[in-house]
Amino acid sequence: MQRVCFLARVRPDRLAEYRAAHREVWPEMTAALREAGWANYTIFLDDDGLVIGYLETDDFDVARQRMEQSGVNTSWQARMAPFFAGIGDQRPDEGFRQITEIFHLD
């Protein structure tokens, strides 16, 4: 099982909206994530806009490719794009900065 951590940044003026959107994630989106192999997926948000994401999957590259092919993911990323800072023309999921795991305690 591969454990994946990533960072992103939400614009400070959009924090409340970003939190609200994640209280009501579309059922089609959560189903697509599960079908693509995303498990134990968690998103943390700090008050300064720092986003920390964590998930477990058998193969992150394959899981990302499956999500890229999902129509619901395309719609979700378009909805989320205005919330993110520093991603340019990328979709939010393309702008995530993956962090390397260096220690794990079972």
Secondary structure as UniProt FT lines:
FT   STRAND          2..10
FT   HELIX           12..14
FT   HELIX           15..23
FT   HELIX           27..36
FT   STRAND          39..45
FT   TURN            47..48
FT   STRAND          50..57
FT   HELIX           60..68
FT   HELIX           71..80
FT   HELIX           81..83
FT   TURN            88..89
FT   HELIX           92..95
FT   STRAND          97..99
//
